[in-house]
Structures are given as C-alpha cells and as structure tokens.
C-alpha cells in the first residue's frame, strides 16, 4: 500500500453568516473555493491535470451548493475538464469524510493525487434549507428519533452534570486561545483570502473571535429552552427519569459561519514524480455512529475504533482537534479519553471561530498539521460529531 501524504492545506477566513450583513453574502459558494484551488496550484507548482479526483464535503447540497459543487468549483476555478469531482454529505463530518475517502483512494493505489475538503455557505444556503425528511417529515422524524442538536447538547450536559458555568468556562478558553493564535499568526500558513471585485481581500482573519468574559457569557439566555418541553417526551423515553435542563447559549455553542477548505494528498510515487513535498501522512481513520437522541457522541465511537485498530492509547496522541459542536460535547470527549487540555484545541475552536459544517474537517486538519509542525510533534487526531449520531476520526502523523 502507498502512504497517503498530506502535501498542503488551505482555507479561507471564516465569516459569520448572514444573508445581508455576512462578509461573504455577495459571494457564490463556488467563488469561496476558487482561490483555494488557485493557491494549491501556485503554492505547490501543481499541474492540475495530474489530479485524479476532487472530493468535497458539503452538508446542505441544495440551491447554489447543488449540482455536485465539487465538480462545479473545480471548473469555476479554471481547472481542466479532465479533473472529475464528487460531493459528500455526512452532516458536520462531511469535510473529514472527503479527506478520509481521498486518503483511502491514495493508500489503495486507486489514485495518485487527490484534492479534498469542503464548503458551506450558510449566508446563501441556510442549514435545513434542503428540507430533508429527517427534520421535515413527521413520520421519518418519529422513526429516526429526531431532536435538534442544541437540545442533544443540553441532554449531554444534563446527564453528565456539566454546569452552565463549566460550559461557559470552556467557551471563554476557546475565545482566548483563538484570539491569541490569530494575533500571533498561527493560522497564517493556511489562510487564503477571498477578494472582492477590486481585488481586495474581503477578510484577513476569522471574524467570529470576540473579546468576552465569564460575566458576559453568564448573562446570555439559554438558546433552546422554549423547545425543551417538546423534546422531553423523547428524552424521557430514551433515558427514563432524565429531566432535560437547557444550559447552552449563543456563547458556548459555535456560530454558524461561511467557510471553505482544501487539502492536497498524494502517494509516495506521485511525490517523487512530481516534486510534491509531504508534510504528514493520514495514518488511519474511522467512522461510527451512536444513539441519535444524545447524538453528539459519534466521534467518541469513531475514535475508539481508530485507537483499537492502531493499537494506540489516548496518551500516544500529541495534539487533538475536536470540533466544538457545543461545549458539552467537547467536555464529554475530553473526559472520556482523559485528555490534558494543554493538548486539546490549543488554538481555540468553533465556539470562537465558527463551524462551517462541510468545510470544518479540512480546516481542522490544517490547524492540527500547522501546530504539530510548529511544536515539532508527530501525531495528531481530528474528531467531529454529526447529525443522527454519526462521527468521524482522522489520525495524521509527521515523519
């Protein structure tokens, strides 16, 4: 088998989503990706005719994100007609799944050079706008035990006994770490700006990072309390005796943002033939699913599978990037694997910078790799949970 080498990772600055006021509100989804295709080409002296496929994650594949956005984006960026493309949806895990599937193609010898990543433009294609049956068809909703993910996060906090203050403490840590990392230039290597019609960058950095405090966070109202009575019947049926208590707010949950990311992968033979320089390898990955009412624990199951398959223990992982879907899901993951917070989301996470759904997997791979290189460390793990209980984990190694 060939090694699946990570050659480069790029992303755009994340922007808070708003149909009118969002920084990217006037930019098409394919145009969020175009500068990233150009960057991979110029930064790596890449001839795009050697790319075997483009796999992109996108959670909501409708409207401007329909019509196989992976192929559309490659064509829009001016890449040759010979480059195919396919779009993947595994809810919030979509981008990670695109990277993992691309790595599998390379490792199996079915491809030599792959581009993976994802996009989500929530300003123009809002979450749930595809009107999928999971959240619109009452019969399907009952059969699949649908509950809004915010209430699932509150259920985790309730069952695990995480206080509102503990959730806010994690949120404050995320904001402080992200602010420091952004100001110190820790994200600069991967950031590629989207430009306006005058060629000027629309954003130079993620615009969701905020100066905050425990006092400000504690003053925010719980986001999902009005929906709790509707969810209580399902909670009581699934977890008898549990009374759902809402504790998540806009401050300890991730903002919805617009984003895009790309990862260039290649085999050892392709690296030698085309002069591509490996930065790390995708050593292993796993996908899994868990109970859909609590929902946001699939990445625990995926990580367990990954560690079991590789014979590694949690202490063997140098750095962890765990998507901050909600504060409670991060705390449960950290507690389950007994991870030192000095190794976990060291540059902040989605609570501070936002979660662009399909783009997040590629973003986290890049953040992790840049930090491993900066610290001279070897091994890192990315894990993301998603809707209906799904989860994905990816292990990368340097050297």
BELVEN-V125225 format. One record per residue. N is the residue number from 0. SS is DSSP state (~ for helix, > for strand, _ for the rest). PSI is psi in radians with two decimals (* if undefined). D_LAST is the distance of its C-alpha to the last C-alpha in Angstrom with 2 decimals. Layout:
{{N & SS & PSI & D_LAST} {N & SS & PSI & D_LAST}}
//
This chain:
{{0 & _ & 2.56 & 17.49} {1 & _ & 2.67 & 15.20} {2 & _ & 2.45 & 11.90} {3 & _ & 1.74 & 12.87} {4 & > & 2.36 & 10.69} {5 & > & 2.10 & 11.64} {6 & > & -0.74 & 12.92} {7 & > & 2.70 & 15.15} {8 & > & 2.38 & 17.18} {9 & > & 2.69 & 20.71} {10 & > & 2.84 & 23.66} {11 & _ & 2.76 & 27.17} {12 & _ & 2.39 & 28.62} {13 & _ & 2.47 & 30.13} {14 & > & 2.35 & 33.94} {15 & > & 2.36 & 36.39} {16 & _ & 2.36 & 38.21} {17 & _ & 2.31 & 41.92} {18 & _ & -0.49 & 44.02} {19 & _ & -0.72 & 45.82} {20 & _ & -0.14 & 44.11} {21 & _ & 2.48 & 40.42} {22 & _ & -0.56 & 38.66} {23 & _ & 0.29 & 37.73} {24 & _ & -0.50 & 41.00} {25 & _ & 0.18 & 42.15} {26 & _ & 2.29 & 38.90} {27 & _ & 2.67 & 38.44} {28 & ~ & -0.74 & 35.37} {29 & ~ & -0.51 & 34.43} {30 & ~ & -0.34 & 34.73} {31 & ~ & -0.58 & 32.15} {32 & ~ & -0.50 & 29.62} {33 & ~ & -0.83 & 30.87} {34 & ~ & -0.42 & 29.27} {35 & ~ & -0.70 & 25.85} {36 & ~ & -0.77 & 26.33} {37 & ~ & -0.71 & 27.47} {38 & ~ & -0.77 & 24.52} {39 & ~ & -0.67 & 21.93} {40 & ~ & -0.84 & 24.11} {41 & ~ & -0.68 & 24.60} {42 & ~ & -0.47 & 21.22} {43 & _ & 0.18 & 19.47} {44 & _ & 0.82 & 22.52} {45 & _ & 2.20 & 22.59} {46 & _ & 1.93 & 25.58} {47 & ~ & -0.25 & 26.39} {48 & ~ & -0.28 & 28.23} {49 & ~ & -0.11 & 25.02} {50 & _ & 2.14 & 24.22} {51 & _ & -0.56 & 25.20} {52 & > & 2.76 & 25.91} {53 & > & 2.08 & 25.84} {54 & > & 2.10 & 25.74} {55 & > & 2.40 & 26.79} {56 & > & 2.41 & 27.65} {57 & _ & 2.11 & 31.04} {58 & _ & -0.78 & 33.02} {59 & _ & 1.64 & 36.45} {60 & _ & 1.24 & 36.94} {61 & _ & 2.93 & 40.46} {62 & ~ & -2.26 & 42.34} {63 & ~ & -0.15 & 40.17} {64 & ~ & 0.20 & 37.07} {65 & _ & -2.87 & 38.75} {66 & _ & 0.67 & 39.08} {67 & _ & 1.31 & 35.43} {68 & ~ & -0.42 & 33.95} {69 & ~ & -0.86 & 30.70} {70 & ~ & -0.74 & 32.77} {71 & ~ & -0.73 & 35.16} {72 & ~ & -0.70 & 32.52} {73 & ~ & -0.74 & 30.94} {74 & ~ & -0.75 & 34.47} {75 & ~ & -0.59 & 35.48} {76 & _ & -0.05 & 32.60} {77 & _ & 0.21 & 33.96} {78 & _ & 2.70 & 31.38} {79 & _ & 2.70 & 33.01} {80 & _ & -0.38 & 35.07} {81 & _ & -0.26 & 32.92} {82 & _ & 2.04 & 30.11} {83 & _ & -2.94 & 30.94} {84 & _ & 2.59 & 30.14} {85 & > & 2.54 & 30.53} {86 & > & 2.44 & 30.87} {87 & > & 2.43 & 29.77} {88 & _ & 2.05 & 31.38} {89 & _ & 0.90 & 30.32} {90 & ~ & -2.31 & 31.89} {91 & ~ & -0.30 & 29.50} {92 & ~ & 0.05 & 26.55} {93 & ~ & -0.78 & 27.19} {94 & ~ & -0.72 & 24.31} {95 & ~ & -0.71 & 21.75} {96 & ~ & -0.66 & 23.52} {97 & ~ & -0.75 & 23.29} {98 & ~ & -0.80 & 19.50} {99 & ~ & -0.75 & 19.30} {100 & ~ & -0.69 & 21.95} {101 & ~ & -0.74 & 20.36} {102 & ~ & -0.67 & 17.08} {103 & ~ & -0.70 & 19.43} {104 & ~ & -0.80 & 21.22} {105 & ~ & -0.83 & 18.22} {106 & ~ & -0.61 & 16.97} {107 & _ & -0.08 & 20.61} {108 & _ & 0.21 & 21.09} {109 & _ & -0.22 & 23.74} {110 & _ & 2.71 & 22.22} {111 & _ & -0.67 & 19.96} {112 & > & 2.23 & 19.78} {113 & > & 2.58 & 20.62} {114 & > & 2.25 & 21.51} {115 & > & 2.98 & 21.72} {116 & > & -2.47 & 22.88} {117 & > & 3.04 & 26.33} {118 & > & 2.58 & 29.44} {119 & > & 2.06 & 32.26} {120 & _ & 1.44 & 35.24} {121 & _ & -0.33 & 37.33} {122 & _ & -0.57 & 39.83} {123 & _ & -0.42 & 40.97} {124 & _ & 1.48 & 40.03} {125 & _ & 2.70 & 40.58} {126 & _ & 2.40 & 39.17} {127 & _ & 0.02 & 41.52} {128 & _ & -0.21 & 43.19} {129 & _ & -0.15 & 42.50} {130 & _ & 0.74 & 45.07} {131 & _ & 2.68 & 43.25} {132 & ~ & -0.39 & 45.29} {133 & ~ & -0.52 & 43.05} {134 & ~ & 0.19 & 44.65} {135 & ~ & -0.43 & 47.86} {136 & _ & 1.95 & 49.42} {137 & ~ & -0.64 & 51.08} {138 & ~ & -0.78 & 51.19} {139 & ~ & -0.70 & 47.48} {140 & ~ & -0.75 & 46.75} {141 & ~ & -0.77 & 48.76} {142 & ~ & -0.56 & 47.25} {143 & ~ & 0.04 & 43.65} {144 & _ & 0.87 & 44.48} {145 & _ & 2.35 & 43.39} {146 & _ & 2.46 & 43.05} {147 & _ & 2.44 & 41.75} {148 & ~ & -0.49 & 38.21} {149 & ~ & -0.67 & 39.52} {150 & ~ & -0.56 & 41.91} {151 & ~ & -0.70 & 39.19} {152 & ~ & -0.73 & 37.33} {153 & ~ & -0.59 & 40.63} {154 & ~ & -0.73 & 41.04} {155 & ~ & -0.82 & 37.75} {156 & ~ & -0.71 & 38.89} {157 & ~ & -0.87 & 42.29} {158 & ~ & -0.59 & 41.17} {159 & ~ & -0.16 & 38.55} {160 & _ & 0.48 & 40.91} {161 & _ & 2.09 & 38.82} {162 & _ & 2.83 & 41.34} {163 & ~ & -0.71 & 41.67} {164 & ~ & -0.68 & 40.81} {165 & ~ & -0.69 & 37.52} {166 & ~ & -0.73 & 36.55} {167 & ~ & -0.60 & 37.56} {168 & ~ & -0.74 & 35.57} {169 & ~ & -0.71 & 32.35} {170 & ~ & -0.75 & 33.44} {171 & ~ & -0.73 & 34.17} {172 & ~ & -0.74 & 30.77} {173 & ~ & -0.79 & 29.15} {174 & ~ & -0.77 & 31.44} {175 & ~ & -0.74 & 30.93} {176 & ~ & -0.73 & 27.14} {177 & ~ & -0.72 & 27.20} {178 & ~ & -0.78 & 29.81} {179 & ~ & -0.81 & 27.90} {180 & ~ & -0.73 & 24.64} {181 & ~ & -0.80 & 26.67} {182 & ~ & -0.55 & 28.69} {183 & _ & -0.05 & 25.75} {184 & _ & 0.35 & 24.14} {185 & _ & -0.33 & 21.06} {186 & _ & -0.04 & 21.66} {187 & _ & -0.60 & 22.53} {188 & _ & -0.62 & 19.44} {189 & _ & -0.29 & 20.09} {190 & > & 2.22 & 23.88} {191 & _ & 2.08 & 26.11} {192 & _ & 2.64 & 29.84} {193 & _ & 2.36 & 32.51} {194 & > & 2.72 & 35.48} {195 & _ & -3.00 & 39.19} {196 & _ & -0.32 & 41.87} {197 & _ & 0.05 & 42.06} {198 & _ & 0.22 & 38.39} {199 & _ & 2.47 & 37.83} {200 & > & 2.33 & 34.94} {201 & _ & -0.74 & 36.29} {202 & _ & 2.57 & 33.77} {203 & _ & -0.26 & 31.22} {204 & _ & 2.86 & 29.83} {205 & _ & 2.28 & 30.15} {206 & _ & 0.17 & 33.85} {207 & _ & -0.20 & 33.97} {208 & _ & 2.30 & 32.93} {209 & _ & 2.57 & 36.09} {210 & _ & 2.12 & 37.48} {211 & _ & -3.09 & 38.84} {212 & _ & 2.92 & 39.99} {213 & ~ & -0.60 & 40.90} {214 & ~ & -0.80 & 44.48} {215 & ~ & -0.74 & 43.73} {216 & ~ & -0.71 & 41.56} {217 & ~ & -0.33 & 44.19} {218 & _ & -0.18 & 46.88} {219 & _ & 2.47 & 45.37} {220 & _ & 2.68 & 47.10} {221 & > & 2.39 & 45.47} {222 & _ & -0.49 & 44.57} {223 & _ & 0.21 & 45.49} {224 & ~ & -0.66 & 48.48} {225 & ~ & -0.35 & 51.05} {226 & ~ & -0.16 & 49.29} {227 & ~ & -0.74 & 48.95} {228 & ~ & -0.62 & 52.41} {229 & ~ & -0.57 & 51.60} {230 & ~ & -0.31 & 48.39} {231 & ~ & -0.63 & 49.99} {232 & ~ & -0.78 & 51.61} {233 & ~ & -0.70 & 48.30} {234 & ~ & -0.82 & 46.66} {235 & ~ & -0.61 & 49.60} {236 & ~ & -0.71 & 49.56} {237 & ~ & -0.69 & 45.85} {238 & _ & 1.42 & 45.78} {239 & _ & 2.35 & 49.40} {240 & _ & -0.11 & 50.54} {241 & _ & 2.20 & 47.83} {242 & _ & 1.97 & 49.27} {243 & _ & 2.22 & 46.85} {244 & _ & 2.12 & 46.51} {245 & _ & 2.23 & 45.01} {246 & _ & -0.10 & 42.72} {247 & _ & 2.53 & 40.39} {248 & > & -3.12 & 41.31} {249 & _ & -0.31 & 40.14} {250 & _ & -0.48 & 38.46} {251 & _ & 0.38 & 36.26} {252 & > & 2.78 & 35.42} {253 & _ & 2.50 & 33.34} {254 & _ & 2.63 & 35.24} {255 & > & 2.17 & 35.45} {256 & > & 2.85 & 33.85} {257 & > & 2.40 & 33.25} {258 & > & 2.91 & 29.72} {259 & > & 2.60 & 27.50} {260 & > & 2.65 & 23.81} {261 & > & 2.56 & 21.84} {262 & > & 2.27 & 18.31} {263 & > & 2.17 & 17.46} {264 & > & 2.60 & 15.60} {265 & > & 2.71 & 15.44} {266 & _ & 2.91 & 14.92} {267 & ~ & -0.75 & 13.19} {268 & ~ & -0.71 & 16.77} {269 & ~ & -0.67 & 17.65} {270 & ~ & -0.78 & 14.85} {271 & ~ & -0.71 & 16.20} {272 & ~ & -0.66 & 19.75} {273 & ~ & 0.07 & 19.85} {274 & _ & 0.47 & 17.52} {275 & _ & 2.49 & 15.33} {276 & _ & 1.93 & 12.07} {277 & _ & 2.42 & 9.22} {278 & _ & -0.50 & 7.95} {279 & > & 3.03 & 6.70} {280 & > & 2.54 & 8.26} {281 & > & 1.82 & 11.53} {282 & > & -0.71 & 11.37} {283 & > & 2.79 & 15.03} {284 & > & 2.87 & 18.03} {285 & > & 2.61 & 21.63} {286 & > & 2.67 & 24.96} {287 & > & 3.10 & 28.03} {288 & > & 2.69 & 31.35} {289 & _ & -3.09 & 33.57} {290 & _ & 2.25 & 37.19} {291 & _ & -0.24 & 38.16} {292 & _ & -0.89 & 40.53} {293 & _ & -0.57 & 38.07} {294 & _ & -0.99 & 35.61} {295 & _ & 0.73 & 32.69} {296 & _ & 0.12 & 30.99} {297 & ~ & -0.52 & 29.42} {298 & ~ & -0.42 & 25.92} {299 & ~ & -0.84 & 26.57} {300 & ~ & -0.69 & 27.40} {301 & ~ & -0.70 & 24.40} {302 & ~ & -0.70 & 22.04} {303 & ~ & -0.76 & 24.00} {304 & ~ & -0.76 & 23.56} {305 & ~ & -0.84 & 19.80} {306 & ~ & -0.68 & 19.47} {307 & ~ & -0.74 & 22.02} {308 & ~ & -0.56 & 20.39} {309 & ~ & -0.18 & 16.99} {310 & _ & 0.26 & 18.73} {311 & _ & 2.78 & 17.10} {312 & _ & 2.86 & 19.31} {313 & ~ & -0.57 & 19.53} {314 & ~ & -0.20 & 18.69} {315 & ~ & -0.17 & 15.19} {316 & _ & 2.18 & 14.44} {317 & _ & -0.74 & 13.53} {318 & > & 2.57 & 15.20} {319 & > & 2.39 & 17.66} {320 & > & 1.84 & 19.32} {321 & > & 2.12 & 22.59} {322 & _ & 2.26 & 25.10} {323 & _ & 1.23 & 28.15} {324 & _ & -0.72 & 30.67} {325 & > & 2.76 & 33.15} {326 & ~ & -0.71 & 32.96} {327 & ~ & -0.65 & 34.08} {328 & ~ & -0.59 & 31.39} {329 & ~ & -0.78 & 28.68} {330 & ~ & -0.71 & 30.59} {331 & ~ & -0.74 & 31.03} {332 & ~ & -0.82 & 27.34} {333 & ~ & -0.74 & 26.47} {334 & ~ & -0.72 & 29.28} {335 & ~ & -0.69 & 28.50} {336 & _ & 0.12 & 24.96} {337 & _ & 0.93 & 25.94} {338 & _ & 2.33 & 23.28} {339 & _ & 2.28 & 23.59} {340 & ~ & -0.30 & 24.57} {341 & ~ & -0.18 & 22.42} {342 & ~ & -0.05 & 19.39} {343 & > & 2.11 & 21.27} {344 & _ & 0.95 & 21.88} {345 & _ & -0.32 & 21.41} {346 & _ & 0.45 & 22.57} {347 & _ & 3.13 & 25.40} {348 & _ & -2.71 & 25.88} {349 & ~ & -0.43 & 28.41} {350 & ~ & -0.61 & 31.35} {351 & ~ & -0.76 & 31.02} {352 & ~ & -0.15 & 29.66} {353 & _ & 2.81 & 30.95} {354 & > & 1.71 & 29.91} {355 & _ & 0.78 & 30.28} {356 & ~ & -1.77 & 30.07} {357 & ~ & -0.37 & 28.52} {358 & ~ & -0.26 & 26.35} {359 & ~ & -0.70 & 24.85} {360 & ~ & -0.84 & 22.00} {361 & ~ & -0.65 & 20.46} {362 & ~ & -0.82 & 21.22} {363 & ~ & -0.63 & 19.47} {364 & ~ & -0.79 & 16.23} {365 & ~ & -0.76 & 16.38} {366 & ~ & -0.75 & 17.47} {367 & ~ & -0.82 & 14.73} {368 & ~ & -0.76 & 11.88} {369 & ~ & -0.71 & 13.86} {370 & ~ & -0.66 & 14.40} {371 & ~ & -0.76 & 10.90} {372 & ~ & -0.76 & 10.25} {373 & ~ & -0.64 & 13.71} {374 & ~ & -0.09 & 13.35} {375 & _ & 0.58 & 10.04} {376 & _ & 2.95 & 9.29} {377 & _ & -0.81 & 6.78} {378 & > & 2.30 & 9.24} {379 & > & 2.74 & 12.22} {380 & > & 2.31 & 15.29} {381 & > & 2.35 & 17.94} {382 & > & 2.41 & 21.42} {383 & > & 2.35 & 24.65} {384 & > & 2.82 & 28.16} {385 & _ & -3.10 & 30.84} {386 & ~ & 2.65 & 34.46} {387 & ~ & 0.26 & 36.31} {388 & ~ & 0.03 & 33.75} {389 & > & 2.78 & 30.73} {390 & > & 2.67 & 27.16} {391 & > & 2.50 & 23.62} {392 & > & 2.50 & 20.24} {393 & > & 2.26 & 16.74} {394 & > & 2.18 & 13.47} {395 & > & 2.65 & 10.24} {396 & > & 2.45 & 6.68} {397 & _ & 2.72 & 3.78} {398 & _ & * & 0.00}}
//
